[in-house]
Amino acid sequence: MQPGAAHWVFLSGIVLIIGVMIARRNVVVPAIAATFCTALAYDGDPVRALQAVFNASLTAATELFNIFLIIALVTALLGALRGLGADRRMVEPFRHVMRGGHSAFWVVAGMTYLISLFFWPTPAVPLIGAVLLPAAISAGLPPAGAALAMAVAGQGMALSSDYVMQVAPGLSAKAAGVGTTEVADRAMVLSLITGGVALALGYLMTRREMREPDVRHLVRWEAGVTDPEVRGRRRFPSLRRLTAAAGADDAGRIDTAAIAPGTTTAVPGTDAAGGTDPAVEAAAPAAATAVIDQDPPDRGTPGTSADDAGSAPAPGDGNERRSKAFALIVPLALAGLVGYMMLGKFTGLVPEVVGGDAAALVGGVTVLLLITAALSLDGRGCLESCADHIVDGLVFSVKAMGVVIPIAGFFFIGNADFAGKIMALEEGRQAPGFLFDLVTRIESAIPDGGLVVGFGLLLVGLVTGLDGSGFAGLPLTGSLAGTLGPASGTDPALLAAIGQMGCVWSGGGVLIAWSSLLAVAGFARVPVLDLVRRSFLPVMAGLVVSTAVGIAIF
């Protein structure tokens, strides 16, 4: 379809949204306005244009609800584990590996990459978010740094190569007319270069935000208290009782023996005299304040260790045993889940579970663990408490991520698969593909020459990924690679892999807020647009380096 007025209105909307994001302003209103104007320019009916605004958000909510639901269920499970005191006990085994924020960054990145390489990031994110993320926060890794490591390693490195499942290389290779293995091998090299550069730059950006290991980081993170950047030697006395119950010493440190002599504990949000900053106290949720002000009935006698004091919310050996049991059961259940999926992948003993089915399996196991934990904690009252945990999880999920729905709706209207439904076109009427039509239009403007063609394919991939679907643009970039490769004297398989890098790193969930990056931001409890801004420069630098290196070596 030749671009018309609606195409240029849609393109103007993209430029406007990107500009507003760069200006660090909320893009909901521009996205809604751009959706209305695009539909109006295409159909000329203001009534249908108004309906399109609603339909776009409804379509986006339908497509993204699986992400919202998995966030809600894992949040509900963590709420039940918190009642048992098992959430902090789960941190214990990782203290020996995550001795500080620096090691935690690379452990989170490495584990996310390995799991995502085999099963895609969708099931990997909740597994990492439920087990490793709390340990990383306690070790001193800021939530934004943890989210960056998860996004780059999972949605970026693992998904852009898709070396094990080879869905993405298969799509690219088929459109380019080359072998899948050729594309997969080149994509693997490019993804490692891109991810290596992005992780290195992301680590350097996060280094200055690292803090000493302290269980109070986890307490503040769970309470939803934002840590302003404050320097100096400071303490947080109002959290002392809670951190002692959580298994820390009087200083709130995880492992005082592992801390080098002469270092200090930096806990932002307190005044210079060691008192609590009133602004931070006001920001904490009422529920968190209630927990902070509530002493466990039995705190132990002076001279006993913090671990002896226990981390359960109530006294008694039964509570402590349940707390320890669930601190072991949950990681083992999730590890067993990974093992089951590996059996399905590499053997015929069980059915293979991948993609959305794997995410559904993770969600089902999470619900089972939630019910079991609520039953153990509340007995007959678990019917009410379990429902409350689920509602709390849904509220958190929608409150944190709901703003993205109208933004995604605008980009969905640019996809022919959704445009007809959003604009309520008559049956049999061809739906426009605003985004793909615009990209096809510039195909002839790409000049010959390996380096220029390579970066042109990268740009095309980045643009086609703006709809939040990392794989939707692969047939287009693959066909362009097959056409432009012979004409420019460049390997078509390499060009297809470069286009694949652009599509997946953009739409797969690193550079676009209305994608599976929602799940990463939700589990890390950081604003998704802030995560996009933090990821942009490292990822773009990695893509530029990998494209240049790929053209040079292949």
Residue, then its C-alpha position, 0 to 999 in steps of 0.5 A: m500500500q502506498p503511504g497516504a496522509a494517515h501514514w505520515v500522521f502515524l510517522s509524526g506520532i512516532v517522532l512526537i512520542i520519541g521526542v517526549m520520551i527524550a524530554r523525560r515527559n509522560v507520553v500517554v497523552p501524545a500517544i492517545a492524541a496520535t492514535f486519534c489523529t491517525a484513525l481520523a486521517y485514515d477513515g475521516d470519521p471522528v466517531r470511529a476515531l474516538q472508538a479507535v482510541f478505546n479499541a487501541s487500549l483494549t487491544a494492547a491490554t489484551e495482548l499484554f495481559n499475560i505479562f500483567l498477570i505473571i507480575a501479579l501472581v509472583t507479587a502475590l507469592l512474595g506477599a505470602l512468603r513475606g508473611l512467613g518470613a521466608d522471602r528473606r531466608m531465600v536470600e541466604p544461599f546467594r550471599h556467598v555468591m553475591r558478596g556485593g553489588h558488583s558480583a550481583f550484577w554479573v550473576v543476575a546477567g549470567m543466570t538470566y542469559l542461560i535461562s532465556l537462551f533455552f526458554w526465552p525471557t518470558p519464563a526466565v524473568p519471573l524465575i530470576g525476579a522471584v529468587l535472585l533479585p531480592a538477593a541482589i538488592s540485599a547485596g547492594l545492587p540498585p534495582a535499576g541496575a538489576a533490571l538493566a542486567m536482566a533486560v540486556a541479558g535476557q530480552g537482548m542477548a538471548l532473544s536476539s540470537d535465539y540460538v537454541m530454538q532458532v525461531a528468529p533465525g528461521l524467519s530471517a533465513k526464510a525471507a532472505g533465501v539463505g540457510t537458518t544455520e548461517v543466520a543463527d551463527r552470525a546472530m550469535v556472534l552479533s548478540l554476544i558483541t552487542g550484549g558484551v558492550a551493553l553490559a560493560l557500559g551498563y555496569l560502569m553506569t551502575r558502579r557509582e550507585m552500588r552500596e555495601p551489602d545491607v538487608r535494609h536495602l531489601v526492606r526499603w525496596e519491598a516497602g516501595v521507598t525510593d532511595p535518593e542519591v545521598r553520600g556519607r556515612r549514615r544510618f537508618p535507625s527506624l528500620r533496626r528492629l525490622t532488619a534484626a528480625a530479617g536475619a541481620d546484625d545490629a548494623g543491618r549488614i548481611d555479612t560483616a566478616a566479608i566487608a573490608p575494614g574501613t568501609t562504611t554503610a551507606v543507607p540513603g534517606t537519612d539525615a546527617a545526624g543519623g535520623t530518618d529523613p521525614a520525606v522518606e518516612a512519608a513516602a513509605p506505604a502505611a503497611a510498611t510503617a506498620v511492619i516497621d513499628q511492630d516488634p516480634p514478641d520474642r526477639g531473643t536475649p542479648g548476645t544471641s545472633a540475629d539468625d537465632a532471633g528468627s525471621a518469622p512474623a510470630p514466635g514459635d518453632g512452628n512458624e520458624r520451621r514453616s519459614k525455613a521450609f518455604a525458603l527451601i521449597v520455592p527455589l526447589a520448585l522453580a529449579g524443578l520447573v527449569g529441569y522439567m523444561m530442559l527435559g522437554k527440550f533435550t529429551g522425549l521424556v516429557p512434552e516440550v514447553v516453550g514460549g507462552d506455554a512455558a510462561a503459563l506453566v510458571g504462572g500455574v506453579t506460582v499459584l500452587l505455591l501461593i495457595t500452599a504458603a497461604l494455607s501454611l500461614d493462615g490455615r482456614g483463613c487462607l481463603e481470604s488471605c490468598a484472595d487478598h494477596i492476588v488482589d494486591g498483586l493485580v493492583f501493584s501490576v496495574k498501578a506500575m504498568g497500566v500507563v503503558i497500555p495506551i502507548a502500546g495501543f498507538f503502536f499496535i495501530g501501525n501493525a496490519d494484524f491489529a489495525g483493522k480491529i482497532m479502527a473497526l474496519e468493515e469485513g473484507r477491507q484490507a487493514p493498513g500496515f502503517l509502519f511496514d508501508l513506511v519502511t518499505r518506502i525507504e527501501s530504494a533510498i538505501p545506497d549500495g556498499g556493505l557498511v552503509v547497507g549494514f547500518g541501513l538494515l539495522l535502522v530498518g530493524l530498529v524502526t520495525g521493532l517500535d510496535g513492541s513485537g521483536f519478530a514481526g519485522l523479521p520477514l521484512t528485514g530478511s527480504l531486504a537482506g536477500t535483495l540488497g546483499p548480492a547488489s552490495g556484495t555483502d553476505p545476505a545471511l549477515l545482513a539478515a542477522i543485523g536486521q534481526m539484531g535491530c528488530v529484537w533489541s528494539g521490539g523484543g524488550v530492551l529499547i521499547a517500554w511497551s514490550s516484555l520489558l514491562a515484566v522486567a521493570g515490574f519485578a524490579r519495581v522501577p519505572v519502565l521508561d526510566l529503564v528504557r532511558r538507562s538502556f538506550l546508550p549502552v544498547m545502541a553502542g553495542l549495536v553499532v559496534s557489533t554491526a561494524v565488527g560483523i561487516a569487517i569479519f564476515 
